[in-house]
Amino acid sequence: MWALRQGWSSSFFIGKLAASRAPGARQLPLIRSFAMRIPAHRFQREIPEDLEPIPIAIIGRPNVGKSTLFNRLQTGTRKQKKKNPVDNRAIISDRAGTTRDRKDALAVFGGLLLRVIDTGGLETPKETSNSSLLQSMQEHVWKAVAEAQAILFVIDAQEGVTPADEHIGKMLREGAVNADKYRDLFKTNTPREVPIILIANKAEHGFIGPYLNDCYELGVGDPVLMSAKQNQGTEDLYDRLVLEVGHLQQREEEINPGTAFLNHDYMEEGEEEVENDEDIEVDVDDESQPEVPEGPTLPWLSPEMTEHQRTSLRFLAHHPADPLGDLDPGLKAAVLHKDPGKYWLQAPQRALPTKEARDYVLQHRRAEEMDNAMKIALIGSPSSGKSSIINALLQEERCIVDENDGTTMDSIITNWTFKEQPVKLIDTCGVGRKFTYPGFKPEEFMEPGMGTKKAINRAHVCVLCLDASRFRKLAGAGFHCPNKMEVHLGNYVVEEGKCLVIAVNKWDLIHEKDQPKFREEILSRIQEKFGIVKGVPVIFMSAKYNLNLPTLMTRSMALYKRWSARLPTSRLNSWLQAWMLRWPPPWKDGQKCNVKYMTQTRARPPTFVLWTNSTYGNFPENYLRHMRNGMRDEFRISRTLEQCK
């Protein structure tokens, strides 16, 4: 007898049931058991592009498992095949009140495509009225309700129904009017009466104890017993979602709701894994939008064949004698792929057979790269105005702003467009020494700081926000702007190879007479402390009055394009020979150092390799530093230190 165990995890096991060992029982013949492991991506599905996601909001009091459920719903989504994709998972901690801002992500849950919105925990009216932070969090909950087609009301099955749960249930049943103003603001067509699904979380093995009758007193229907941490009860939640909102994503040719894209084969055998090469061929002098050139006349790259010819090629590709593989392995790989043209346009450079094909693919990737989103992470010390800058750019209160330090804990990602360029704005937690959250030691509460560190590693441009008001208050006490921690944070960004932009926020709090003196002192300290990188853009701005906000984005975009540029090898070597005539290489150990050849091996950050005639270890560091400065001036890789008045 065989038992099959399958879940949302990355593997399932097959084994025999234990035979009875009772006295006198007939012994069954021994059967050799085995286990088979299937990779996690076989259970995951890609996000379809032709479907509109269904927005659902997760609401409840603090520490009931909302963020755990938010992360659990994303486990069935296949990650994008990109280097350092943006992490949409929420921070999970036993500390109540970890989630404060709204955080949304796309999730493939069974046969549904959802846009899950995680919200902060709600408190009782008495506690909310005494805290401005809780009031802002409640307003963000109503914004999530205004966007949602369904609400997941989460309670704790181990603690039962509390007075806060009763207040939230009443608020959701009778508070549709509070969300109307946000529906008009966002111009959403969501109905006023949306379905409310009650989820009794932390109910391991479906056990809720004596609190089942109390769930019906909330007036929101039957509860769904589940455990998001143990991955139990997700099937019941999926059935309820299909029943309530499955019809919103039903295609015309589909009969059953919740099966909008289940006809695709996500477990296709022999699926080719495609590498993504970020070394994009970009000319630094051409800042216009590139056009995709006409493809080369190659039969495997731009095939114009009949269906009969394609069928014949597929037959030869699957033939045991492998005649097509002996003739052209690239043609065989293209025939076996579901989209031959897309396969070659995304193939690694070493897989392309000719220079004509490589030039075509690189130019196509250059045009495609311009459509990708530029990721900008705002980093800095607590209360430096990071969330205020994002709200000012979006012209809406997307992130919660409060007077207390450490308001933002999780990394909040927002999609935006600036001058027809897609942008992902990442709001991060203000960190202290060793990426710690304010008021905690590194070993006590390190999740927010690690989230900031991940945001830096996955961003293209990092904006280091400095608080000018602190410089004004403590200028006579030997206070420096930037301080030691901010200098360490900026150097970490440079060491990771990311673009660095410094934004001196709250410049409106500095008196007009003191601005020239403070500006010179800040610029001199930045030039002294950030000596390893030249030409860091410094922008004096004010998010409150929208001062120099367009300048901040323009400088960031220009720096991003230069950071992604790739210099032609011929132009690079022509400059090298002329520069070496002006600055000859030095002598070392009785041998003259000479650079024979130079090429750029990658972009982001620009990396160059030199071939020399030296037989000793390292090339003289002072000469290399001089060469880097000359390249910055010649190819405009970096500009001199500038200021925005």
KOLKOL-178683 format. One record per residue (C-alpha): x, y, z. Coordinates in steps of 0.001 Angstrom, whole numbers, plus 500000, padded with zeros to 6 digits. Example, Ala and Ser with C-alpha at 12.3 -4.5 7.8 and 13.67 -1.06 7.14 Angstrom:
<sites>
512300495500507800;513670498940507140;
</sites>
This chain:
<sites>
500000500000500000;501349503390499054;500714506821500499;501127510112498603;501861513295500469;501870516559498572;501706520151499809;502840523633498982;506389522720500019;509261522007497643;509042518208497689;506703515282498157;507529511790499332;506260508347498397;506724505453500820;505073502335502100;502791502165505103;504120500285508115;502860496720508267;501095495460511340;503357493660513810;500541492176515913;501047488604517112;499649486117514680;499244488620511888;500285487546508422;503576489170507469;503365491207504258;506174490857501724;508858493489502109;508568496350499643;511469498628499008;510440502201499756;511929505277498107;511635509052498162;511564511469495245;512294515178495541;510900517709493091;512415521234492896;510406524097494333;510005525912491008;507974522976489654;505155523919492056;505385527626491276;503774529542488448;504796532642486606;502721535817486790;500586536021483628;500718539304481773;497238539213480265;495286539090483540;494264541868485887;495069540925489494;492341540891492121;493242543196495040;492631541757498511;493436543438501844;494645541647504995;493293543380508116;493419542571511821;494826543577515165;498580543389515865;500451540093516073;497764537794514647;499864536592511669;498920539023508887;502479539301507535;502927535527507784;499804535055505672;501072537742503284;504300535799502750;502485532456502549;500305533612499660;503448534455497676;505015530999497942;503268529799494779;504680532623492651;507750531951490548;510380534645490961;511426536695487978;514594535525486272;516531538669487036;519654539402488969;518806540643492466;515015540874492132;513154543106494549;512046541220497656;508333541724498387;508187539638501550;507180541303504809;509145541270508055;507918538659510539;508629539164514234;507121538286517603;507231541991518430;503754543507518016;503384546434515613;506159545454513198;504081546259510090;502950549870509814;502846550904506147;500854549275503408;502828546640501518;501472544979498381;502723542228496079;501449540078493225;500778536463494155;499696533432492128;497464531499494518;496177528346492868;494299529505489794;493946533119490938;496206536092490385;495984538318493473;497421541645494544;497774541117498268;497884544219500492;499368543855503968;498349546498506530;499287547492510048;497539546236513133;494467548118514386;493834548919518032;490810549917520101;489324553433519644;490749554619522971;494327553676522110;493994554981518542;492782558419519651;495858558860521890;498436558110519190;498984559961515917;500871556955514551;497894554627515112;495591557183513473;497810557270510377;497890553471510299;494074553364510458;493832555789507535;496114553510505511;493829550590506346;490891552477504836;492976553152501733;493580549412501410;489849548735501848;489061551253499096;491300549366496654;490302545814497632;487732543498496081;487815541275499180;488945541601502798;490753538928504790;489895539592508442;492507537737510541;492079536789514214;494162534676516592;492630531219517108;494695530635520253;493503533791522026;489952533869520705;487868536938519912;489033540052521783;487342543468522163;489718544787519482;488471542078517092;484871543033517797;485653546678517113;487403545826513821;484511543578512751;482002546329513402;484207548851511644;484431546671508533;480686545985508457;479535549567508958;482516551623507832;482132551550504050;481482555285504077;484983555956505436;486517554330502366;484394556285499861;486658559338499951;489637557173499039;487659555474496272;487027558906494783;490691559852495283;492071556693493640;489212556575491097;488568552898491779;485463551000490727;485408548664493713;481953548109495248;481087549499498658;480014546105499956;482966543779499487;483065540203500829;484750539752504225;486458536402504820;487160535630508482;490434533734508997;491198532102512336;494973531940512077;497324529890514285;494811527024514294;497266524167513921;495611520947512713;492259522767512527;491925523144516294;490369526348517555;489311525274521038;486220526797522674;486296529964520549;484368528746517493;481016530144518636;482623533511519371;483679533815515721;480057533958514584;479389536905516915;481606539042514663;478902538913511988;481186538161509030;480245534556508297;481948531210508725;485613531280509749;488407529629507764;490620527637510131;494235527727509012;497833528103510093;499873530308507781;503119529364509512;502533525601509241;500913525885505773;497637524312506875;494176525262505668;495279527049502501;492983524854500405;489939526071502359;491033529680501913;491439529127498178;487930527665497919;486457530694499698;488343533121497440;487153531299494325;483588531418495648;483706535127496525;485909536751493850;486759533981491369;484244535298488833;486202538575488569;489068536793486813;487165534357484636;488007534365480949;485322534085478308;486427530628477191;486691529337480763;483791527647482516;485022527334486078;486069530409488059;489562530472489494;491075528653486468;491963531674484379;495458530543483469;495586526893484505;495635525803480855;499309526793480602;501882524076481140;504035525256484029;505762521899484491;506999521478480970;509859519048480747;513077520307479234;512315523926479960;515351525992479166;516819528108481952;517837531442480485;520575533597481867;520134537334482052;523173539291481003;523188542810482395;526196543892480350;524125546018478035;525785547660475081;525014551359475634;526629554333473973;527135557088476510;526788559848473935;523390558674472653;520782559448475294;517808559056472959;515460556100473069;517002553323470921;515053551469468284;515155547753467697;517096547146464450;516020544718461798;517158541202462496;519860539425460492;518862537029457754;519445533896459814;516962531019459477;517032530147463192;516694533715464532;513909535072462324;512299531939460891;509727532359458173;508593528784457704;505323527048457209;503713524920459885;504663521808457931;508338522815458015;508179523465461762;506590520067462334;509345518421460325;512018520205462365;510394519110465626;510388515524464380;514106515738463562;514827517391466911;513234514457468789;514720511783466528;516932509255468390;519716509641465823;519818513399466549;520407514585462959;519430518166463765;521820518325466716;524716517176464527;523833519796461917;523265522818464184;522801522518467992;521523526086468144;518784525367465629;517750522312467642;517537524339470864;515427526991469132;513060524404467669;512522522714471043;511804526070472723;508208527279472728;509276530669471293;512410530369469091;512860534090468566;512537534889472268;514898532056473155;517740533495471102;517106537071472205;517479535963475839;520242533412475332;523676533972476911;526192535683474686;528474532653474449;525613530609472960;525301532850469890;527234531369466950;528208534441464891;529142538076465415;526096539146463399;523811537389465842;525660538779468870;525394542373467599;521695541962466925;520977540475470345;523002543133472199;521206545966470415;517848544347471104;518739544057474794;519736547712474811;516265548709473606;514629546321476051;516699547568478985;515326551092478598;511863549758479428;512980548151482705;512302549972485939;515040551968487648;515190550997491336;515906553876493722;516379553169497440;516179555999499983;518486555293502913;519781557226505896;519472557757509612;516073557758511377;513911560892510904;515916562125507911;512813562561505715;512956559436503520;509218558758503640;508454562454503155;510494562506499941;508554559557498527;505219561143499466;506305564398497828;507327562612494614;504068560665494428;501944563634495570;500082561358497990;500570559923501467;501941556552500438;504212556126503487;503393556934507100;505204560012508450;505462560613512192;507553562726514546;508934559706516420;512081557962515224;511828554605513522;508356554967512022;509227552895508930;510268549319509685;509733547403506467;510961548196502950;508042549686501004;508181549393497196;506144551775495034;505907551786491235;506139555192489607;506974556858486280;509272559845485771;509648561267482256;508362558014480701;510940556015482686;509526553310485004;510821553759488542;510603551622491680;510873553770494805;512031551806497872;511484553352501288;513767551770503881;514131551721507637;516386554312509235;519386552449510626;522113553122513134;525451551508513792;525795548017512251;522403548400510536;520505548332513822;516981549546514464;516828552572516818;516664551547520470;517702547905519990;520933545981519997;522012544128516829;521182540727518308;517731541787519589;515877543133516545;517844542972513315;515122542331510680;514539546025509717;518270546685509344;518730543584507205;515827544768505054;517663548039504438;520810546126503557;518905543973501056;517331547066499513;520800548541498925;522035545349497285;519035545204494944;518786548895494061;520384550747491165;520576554191492768;520825554865496516;519811558299497805;521520559039501133;519199561424503017;520772563864505510;518831565919508041;519847569577507786;517849570523510897;520179568520513141;523117570426511726;521377573682512574;520591572667516161;523980571174517048;526356573167514855;527950574878517858;528502571570519683;530870570142517097;528151568330515117;529105567253511605;526880566595508613;527139563860507489;527900562092510751;530042558993511190;527193556533510619;526030558263507446;529578558254506087;529823554533506789;526469553947505053;527536555924501979;530856554073501727;528985550766501950;526878551819498946;530032552640496981;531668549341497922;528610547474496652;529026549199493290;525792551204493380;525127554794492336;525218557248495236;523275560515495437;523310562673498587;520139564620499426;520354567215502213;516696567324503270;514827569908505389;516908572718503896;513969575093504481;514677574983508243;518061576665507712;517909580440507828;518613582117504527;521597584016505968;523205580814507259;522688578742504126;525934579737502293;528088578985505338;526408575648506055;526508574688502382;530265575172502139;530888573226505328;528675570304504246;530278570136500796;533797570228502189;533043567409504634;531406565287501920;534391565798499644;536699564796502500;534812561727503724;533803560332500318;537237560503498759;537040557024497236;534409558188494749;534549561438492815;531669563575491700;528930562570494145;525851564719493337;524788566738496393;521274568219496324;519931570631498926;516185570092498987;513008570229501021;510348567553500683;507827569688502566;507906572499499990;508886570371496932;512219572162496654;514596570599494077;512578567374493779;512818567346489936;516550567971490243;516908564946492495;515230562651489971;517057564157486985;520466563671488606;519543560140489649;518431559222486139;521554560708484530;523775558854486985;521875555617486327;522383555881482550;526112556508482922;526374553682485431;524721551333482886;526828552533479951;529355550406478090;532277552107476345;533332550902472862;536658549075472993;538145550941470008;537389554331471507;538701553204474873;542062552057473482;542467555181471334;542130557294474450;544498554999476359;547323555385473835;546948559181473758;546805559371477533;549902557200477963;551864559548475696;550959562398478013;551476560367481216;554009557580480541;553835554471482738;556340554250485608;559316551955486043;559394549294488697;562122546738489537;564082547740486459;561140547197484094;558911549770482414;555225549177482981;553225549269479790;549500548803479165;548951546951475902;545170546608475782;542080547666477714;538439546601477521;535279546903479577;534153543511480836;530874544525482457;528634547413483441;526812548164486698;529341549176487904;531679549837484949;534568547360485229;537704547462483072;540503544943482504;544053545896481464;546691543686479826;550227544707480776;553779543475480245;554585543398483956;555761540136485471;555348541224489084;552162541259491138;550039544414491212;550239547445488954;551226550686490766;548106551892492602;548883555595492199;549093555215488410;545785553322488290;544142556008490413;545457558661488020;544082556664485084;540626556339486720;540453560101487223;541387560654483581;538652558266482431;536081560083484556;536955563383482902;537127561987479376;534069559744479233;531895561660481713;531537558620483897;531433560952486879;531188564698487213;532838567134489544;531211567892492867;528239570142492192;525577571794494238;522010572886493714;521291576320495068;
</sites>
